[in-house]
Amino acid sequence: MTAKPKSKPLKKTLPLLILAGPGLLYFLINSYFPMFGVFIAFKDVNYAKGIFGSDWIGFKNFTFLFQTSDAWIMTRNTLLYNLTFIALGTVVSIIIAILMSELLNKLYSKLFMTGLILPNLISMIVLSLLVFAFLNADSGFVNHSILRPLGIPEINWYSEAKYWPYLLVLIQIWKTAGYGSIVYFASIAGIDKSIYESAKIDGAGKLKQIRMITLPLLKPTIIVLVLMSMGRIFNSDFGLFYQVPMNSGALYSATQTIDTYVYRALMQLNDIGMSAAAGLYQSLVGFALVLTVNAIVKKVNPENALF
């Protein structure tokens, strides 16, 4: 007879459960409990009857997103902006992480990292005022201090939609790239330094080390983060597209996304059923995209798939 091994699973896992408790509670309250309200998307909510007593109208709320001439514009903008943010954001974040990893002085590395993360801590309201200070047609820094001294015609930035795709991408990358580089920087820090030393002995320079060692070892991290980003490709940063352009009607062709359109429409219609339908639509499409991209990754390289 062999003695059964003594196991105390609760005692061993209790500290981990306590540590994960706040995060789990956050996800339960903000992500899982609200899923029970999905049925609101299929109802004509009447406050007098209550949510459960309101009339069931099927898919009529979903036609709200597609019965307007702006449907193509807002869908196009949402997709193209997010694809650009994912692609450029990933590239810039990796470049920043690699450059930071090459700083041998830890003090300088921490100072630069702090400076790069700082833009992510600025609220969109403050950022919109900073952008307005630069682009204001009358006294903005760009018109007053750059274009006017050079003799270049001044631009009314908040009336010219053609400039805003570039401005929004630039603002988004500036705000998020430093914060996004943290995960890549941590992954690079976890790479065995002996691999670089061996490559250096074999005559590989810095660029070749990055191309042959750093980037291949970063591939799993890149795939996971891109897959997670794809899940929110139909969601947009409301502050970026609504507050930064100052809700200027002349810019709607370049700044209108699904989120801003629903907000503007609901401010007039006050229909939470339509809002729930838009949220459900975005979530389902995001979920389908994550499954699709993960299936492609799994077929090409199963080891790097998310699940």
Secondary structure, DSSP 8 states (H G I E B T S, - for coil): --------HHHHHHHHHHHHHHHHHHHIIIIIGGGGGGGGGGEEEETTTEEEEEEE-TTGGGGGGTSSTTHHHHHHHHHHHHHHHHHHHHHHHHHHHHHHHT---HHHHHHHHHHHHGGGGS-HHHHHHHHHHHH-TTT-HIIIIIIHHHT-----TTT-GGGHHHHHHHHHHHHHHHHHHHHHHHHHHTS-HHHHHHHHHTT--HHHHIIIIIHHHHHHHHHHHHHHHHTTTT---HIIIIITTTT-GGGHHHH--HHHHHHHHHHHH--HHHHHHHHHHHHHHHHHHHHHHHHHHHHH-GGG---
